[in-house]
Amino acid sequence: MVKGTKITKEDEALLLSFSNTAAVSSKSATTLFGVMAIAAVAPPLYLLYGINQMDLWENGIVIAIAAVVGIYALFFAYKEMTQNYKPKVERLREKAIAAELNREFGDDKKITKNEREERILFKKSEHAAKEAAYFSILYNNALFTVLCLAISFFLVPSFSASLNTLVSVAGAGGLVALFSTAK
């Protein structure tokens, strides 16, 4: 950048739309990811608790550790996959959103060409962030559940109940987080 020039609000908004944190920086996305991670980890934990006939008083710490690790790993996976998937969705939906907004604006002379392009860019970014977040939640939850059950019933069935629960939930969460970082 040339020395002495200031960054305008438009430039700052454009930079923010291309930053890694733009897709998941809002408070609502963070809340959504947290709630969905809890909702995804609870059923496998409850299933393992019931099948292994674990005493909650004796194994509460192990269950809590497995839950925290699984929730954190899923939260991380949601964020990463949303960031990776958002640009792809923007490219796919660009023409449809532009056509929809152009049809909506029609021949409105009050809106300048720059303002129209700005609205299209904003709508495209907003739509892509939502779609990427929803896809990330669906994909990561399904993968987590399948991996958790596969690890528990096929890889480590002979482990003790508490170790089986910890390894299967934490291992599935770790694998989902690892897979989410691939581009």
Residue pairs with C-beta under 8 A, 6 or more apart in sequence:
1 7
7 15
10 118
14 121
16 22
17 121
17 125
20 83
21 83
22 86
22 125
22 129
23 29
23 82
23 83
23 86
23 128
23 129
23 132
23 133
24 30
24 33
24 78
24 79
24 82
24 83
24 129
24 133
29 82
29 129
29 133
32 133
32 137
33 74
33 75
33 78
33 79
33 133
33 137
34 71
34 75
36 74
36 78
36 137
36 141
37 70
37 71
37 72
37 74
37 75
37 78
38 71
40 70
40 74
40 140
40 141
40 144
40 145
41 67
41 70
41 71
41 74
41 144
41 169
41 173
42 67
43 145
44 70
44 144
44 145
44 148
44 149
44 152
44 168
44 169
44 172
45 63
45 66
45 67
45 70
45 165
45 169
47 149
48 54
48 152
48 161
48 164
48 165
48 168
48 169
49 56
49 59
49 63
49 165
52 161
52 164
52 165
53 161
54 63
54 161
54 162
54 165
56 63
59 161
59 162
59 165
62 162
62 163
62 165
62 166
63 162
63 165
65 166
65 170
66 165
66 166
66 169
66 170
67 169
69 169
69 170
69 173
69 174
70 144
70 148
70 169
70 170
70 172
70 173
71 173
72 173
73 170
73 173
73 174
73 176
73 177
74 140
74 141
74 144
74 173
74 176
74 177
76 177
76 180
77 136
77 140
77 144
77 173
77 176
77 177
77 179
77 180
78 133
78 136
78 137
78 140
78 180
80 177
80 180
80 181
81 132
81 135
81 136
81 139
81 140
81 180
82 129
82 132
82 133
82 136
83 132
84 180
84 182
84 183
85 132
85 135
85 136
86 128
86 129
86 132
87 128
88 132
89 127
89 128
89 131
89 132
89 135
90 124
90 125
90 128
93 124
93 127
93 128
93 131
94 124
97 120
97 123
97 124
97 127
98 120
98 124
101 116
101 119
101 120
101 123
102 116
105 111
105 116
111 119
136 180
140 176
140 180
143 175
143 176
143 179
144 172
144 173
144 176
145 172
147 171
147 172
147 175
147 176
148 168
148 169
148 171
148 172
149 168
151 167
151 168
151 171
151 172
152 164
152 165
152 168
155 168
156 163
156 164
156 167
156 168
157 164
159 167
